[in-house]
């Protein structure tokens, strides 16, 4: 890969999968930070994303460190990852039959120079009204337990989503559009990297 090395500051399987599906080369390094879930949602998401990227940038010598943070917000209240099944049910009851916002921030930090940038996108998701049985079944699956707002839009919860207005991939956990926009500021075109990798892979198969 030409250009700076890309490093994803995340242990999230969803973010890893999204970036991997593009076909670009990157490393994964888990950040060592405590994520905050109180305050203005946009400010919190941006601060969390930057904290993750900075945490990893301090541990590597070179590369562009990518990080993201996703918050589920209902009427200004941040719904974090549930601490118990009962809290997961509480969050889902709150989201049932209503629309809410998902704030996703993406940050990029150049580990060598310390240069950094961050941006965010806000999407709106509307749920169907959920029955008690549906809530019980979904929580029983275990899927809500490590997800902001107690649901994964790309998982079983996809059957509850009535409408989404905004960036689907941001709701999953990483806005690829926003990531490309930020990387371009560092002279790296994510689209060009992905295309070159795919073309090279096709040629190697011939």
N, C-alpha and C positions, 0 to 999 in steps of 0.2 A: 504493500500500500504506500503510495506516495503521500507526502505531507505528514503532519504531526500524528502521533499515535493517539487513538481515541480510547478513553477509559470511562467506563460506566460505573459511577459511584452508587451502586444499588445491589441489593440481594433479592430484589423483587423478580420472581419468575416471569411476570407479565411484561415488565420493562425489558428484561433480557430477551424475551421472545420477540417483542416488537422490533428491537434493533437487529436481532439475528435474522429475522425474516427479510430485512432489506439486503442482506448478503454482505454487509461491510465488515471489515475486521475491527475488533475491539476487545479490550480486556475488561474484566469485572473485578472491582475491588469494593468490598463492603465498607461503607462509611461508619465512623464511630461517633455518633451524635445522639442527643436526646431531642426528639421532635416535639415541637410545641403545638398545642391545639387550642390556645386561648388568645383572643384578640381579634383584630380585623382580619378576616379570612385571606384577603389578597396579600396583606403584609406578612401574615404568618406563613403562607405557602411560599412566598418569595424568599423569606428568611430561612425557612427550612431547607429549600433547594440549595441556596448558597452555602449554608452550613455543611450540608452533605458534600458538596463539591470541594469546598475548602478543606474539609477533613481529609479527603483522599489526596488532594493536591499537595498537602504538606508531607505526605508519605511517599510520593513518587517524585522522581527527578524531572521527568519531561512528559509532555502529553497534554491533550485537551481533556479535561475531566468534565463529564456530563452528569448532571443530577436532576432529579425531578421530585416534586411533592404534590400530592393530590388530596384535596379536602372536599368532603361532602358537606354542604351547607343548607340548612333549612331555616328560613326566616332569620338569617344572620347568625344562627347558632351552628358551630362546627360539630359534626357528628364524627368522632374519631373511630378507631378500631375498637369494637366492643370488648369489654373485659370479661364478659360472661355471656352465656346463652340467653339469660334473661334480659341483659342489656341489648343484645342483638335483636331480640323480639321487640323491645321497646323502640329501638331505632326504626325498625321496619314498619311498626304500627304508625309511627310518625310520618313515614314516607308514603304509606299506603294511600292511593287515590289522589295524590298531590304531586306538584312539581317542585323540584329543588334545584339548587345550583351545584355544579362541580367546578372547583377552582384548581387548575393545574399550573404550577410554575415550573419552568425549566431554566437551569443555570449552567453556564460553561465557564470553567476557570483554566487558564493556561498555567500549568504547574511550574513552568520555567520562569515566566515573567510576572506572574501574579495578576495579570490582566483578567478581568471577569465581566460577565454580563448576565443579566437575568430578565426574563419576561414571563408573562402569564396569559392564560386564556380562560374564559368563563363559559361553560356550557350549561344548558338547562335540560334536565331529565324529568319526565313525567311517568309515574307509576300507575298501573291499574290498582283498583281497590283489592286488597288481599284478604282472603278469608283466614280465620284462625287455623284451619287445617293446612293451608298453603304456608303460613308462617311457620308452623311446627315442622312441616316437611323440609322447608328450606333450611331452617336452623339445624335440623337433624343431619343434613348433608355435611355440615361442618364448613361449608364455603364462606359464610359470613364472618368467621372468627378472626381472620387476619386482614380484613378489608375495611377501608374507611367507609363509614356509613353503613356497614354490615351487608354489603352486597358487591358482586362482581358483574358488571354489565356484559362481559364476554362469556360468563358462565351460565349457571342455571337461572340467574336473575334476568337473563335476556328474555325469558318468557313473561316477565312482569312489566317490561318497558313498553309503554304506550307510545311515547314520542321522545325524540332527542333533538334538541336545537343547538347545534354547535359542532365541536370537534370530537368525534367518537373516540379516536385514539387518545385524546387527552383524558376522557372519562375512564378509559382502560388504565391510564397511568403515565403515558408519555406522548405529548403532542409532537408527532414527527414533522409536521409543517413548521412548528415553532422552533424545533431543534435545528432544522435545516437553515432557517432564517438566522439563528444565533451563530451557527458554525460559519456561515458565509462572512460574518464580521471578522472571523479569524482566517479568512482565505481558504476555507475548506467547503467544498460543495458536496453535500451528502448524496445528492442525485448522481453526480459524476462518479463518485466512488462506487456507488452501487452498480451503475451501468458497466463500469470497467471490470468490476469483479465478475459480473454475470457473463460478459463477453469472453473474459479469460477462461471461465469455467466451461463455457460452450466449446471453445477452441481446444481445450485440453481433452475433451471427450471425443474429438474427431480423430 
